[in-house]
């Protein structure tokens, strides 16, 4: 499923953020990456889930409520990063930790539940819609590869 492929990209984002923190990269550089990546990748992904998958579930189902709460919390952290002049390591870590936990929740719990509860033909139609939409999607490219160790000169 395309959404799972995007989850892999999200986990790679988390890895890059954590690498940047390990390398003591400025929080401003990492926040820039988070903000731009969120706008280009995660926000459209969240919208797809909210428009195509979540309506398949009962409104008061805990799994749906948890996923929606995660989306809101992640958006809130990104808004804080956007508005804060002095970005803390804790803010960056909070984003990475929540994004990773959310992806793991969806992959291990929410998506298997949806696959079990929703008719295969409905899921097939959603898959087709996603594949058509994704044909025109531009992937997020970030030139500042802060997560890579600088080459040592001899």
C-alpha positions as CSV (number, residue, x, y, z in Angstrom):
1,X,0.0,0.0,0.0
2,X,1.3,3.5,-0.9
3,X,0.6,4.8,2.6
4,X,2.9,2.2,4.1
5,X,5.6,3.2,1.6
6,X,5.2,6.7,2.8
7,X,5.5,5.5,6.4
8,X,8.9,4.0,5.5
9,X,9.9,7.5,4.3
10,X,8.6,8.9,7.6
11,X,10.8,6.5,9.5
12,X,13.7,7.6,7.4
13,X,12.9,11.2,8.3
14,X,13.0,10.2,12.0
15,X,16.4,8.5,11.5
16,X,17.8,11.7,9.8
17,X,16.5,13.9,12.6
18,X,18.1,11.6,15.2
19,X,21.4,11.5,13.3
20,X,21.4,15.3,13.1
21,X,21.0,15.5,16.9
22,X,23.8,12.9,17.4
23,X,26.0,15.0,15.2
24,X,25.1,18.2,17.2
25,X,23.6,19.9,14.2
26,X,21.8,23.1,15.1
27,X,18.2,22.7,16.0
28,X,17.3,25.4,13.5
29,X,18.7,23.4,10.6
30,X,16.8,20.3,11.7
31,X,13.6,22.3,12.4
32,X,13.9,23.7,8.8
33,X,14.0,20.2,7.5
34,X,11.1,19.1,9.7
35,X,8.9,22.0,8.7
36,X,9.5,21.7,5.0
37,X,9.3,17.9,5.0
38,X,6.0,18.1,6.9
39,X,4.5,20.5,4.5
40,X,5.6,18.5,1.5
41,X,5.1,14.9,2.7
42,X,3.5,14.3,6.1
43,X,0.6,16.9,5.8
44,X,-0.6,15.6,2.5
45,X,-0.2,12.0,3.8
46,X,-2.3,12.9,6.9
47,X,-5.0,14.5,4.7
48,X,-5.2,11.3,2.6
49,X,-5.6,9.2,5.7
50,X,-8.2,11.6,7.2
51,X,-10.2,11.8,3.9
52,X,-10.0,8.2,2.7
53,X,-9.3,5.9,5.6
54,X,-10.6,7.4,8.8
55,X,-14.2,7.8,7.5
56,X,-14.3,4.0,7.0
57,X,-14.1,3.7,10.8
58,X,-16.8,4.5,13.4
59,X,-16.3,8.1,14.7
60,X,-15.9,7.1,18.3
61,X,-13.6,4.1,17.7
62,X,-10.5,4.4,19.9
63,X,-8.2,3.5,17.1
64,X,-9.5,6.3,14.9
65,X,-9.5,8.8,17.8
66,X,-5.9,7.9,18.6
67,X,-4.8,8.4,15.0
68,X,-6.6,11.7,14.8
69,X,-5.1,12.8,18.1
70,X,-1.6,11.9,16.9
71,X,-2.1,13.9,13.7
72,X,-3.2,16.9,15.8
73,X,-0.3,16.6,18.2
74,X,2.2,16.3,15.4
75,X,0.7,19.4,13.6
76,X,0.9,21.3,16.9
77,X,4.6,20.5,17.3
78,X,5.3,21.6,13.7
79,X,3.4,24.9,14.5
80,X,5.6,25.4,17.5
81,X,8.7,24.8,15.5
82,X,7.4,27.3,12.9
83,X,6.8,30.0,15.5
84,X,9.7,29.5,17.9
85,X,12.9,31.6,17.5
86,X,14.9,29.4,19.9
87,X,14.1,25.7,19.1
88,X,15.0,23.2,21.7
89,X,16.4,19.7,21.3
90,X,13.3,18.5,23.3
91,X,11.0,20.0,20.6
92,X,12.9,18.2,17.9
93,X,13.0,14.9,19.9
94,X,9.2,15.2,20.6
95,X,8.5,15.5,16.9
96,X,10.7,12.5,16.0
97,X,9.4,10.3,18.9
98,X,5.7,11.1,18.2
99,X,6.1,10.6,14.4
100,X,7.8,7.2,14.9
101,X,5.2,6.1,17.5
102,X,2.4,7.2,15.2
103,X,3.8,5.3,12.2
104,X,4.3,2.2,14.2
105,X,0.8,2.4,15.6
106,X,-0.7,2.7,12.2
107,X,1.4,-0.1,10.7
108,X,1.0,-2.6,13.5
109,X,-2.5,-1.8,14.8
110,X,-4.6,0.5,12.7
111,X,-3.9,-0.7,9.2
112,X,-4.3,-4.4,10.0
113,X,-7.6,-3.5,11.7
114,X,-8.8,-1.6,8.6
115,X,-7.7,-4.5,6.3
116,X,-9.7,-6.9,8.5
117,X,-12.9,-4.8,8.9
118,X,-13.2,-3.1,5.5
119,X,-14.4,-4.9,2.4
120,X,-11.6,-5.7,-0.1
121,X,-13.3,-3.9,-3.0
122,X,-13.5,-0.7,-0.9
123,X,-9.8,-0.9,-0.1
124,X,-9.0,-1.6,-3.7
125,X,-10.8,1.6,-4.8
126,X,-8.9,3.6,-2.2
127,X,-5.7,2.0,-3.4
128,X,-6.5,3.0,-7.0
129,X,-7.3,6.6,-6.0
130,X,-4.1,6.9,-4.0
131,X,-2.0,5.5,-7.0
132,X,-3.6,8.0,-9.4
133,X,-3.1,10.9,-6.9
134,X,0.5,9.8,-6.3
135,X,1.4,9.9,-10.0
136,X,1.5,13.7,-9.8
137,X,3.2,13.8,-6.4
138,X,6.6,15.4,-6.2
139,X,9.0,13.8,-3.7
140,X,10.6,15.9,-1.0
141,X,14.3,16.6,-1.7
142,X,16.4,18.3,0.9
143,X,19.8,19.6,-0.2
144,X,21.2,20.1,3.3
145,X,22.1,16.5,4.2
146,X,22.9,17.4,7.8
147,X,22.4,13.8,8.9
148,X,25.6,12.7,7.0
149,X,28.9,12.7,8.9
150,X,31.2,15.3,7.5
151,X,34.1,13.8,5.5
152,X,37.4,13.9,7.4
153,X,40.3,15.5,5.6
154,X,43.8,14.0,5.9
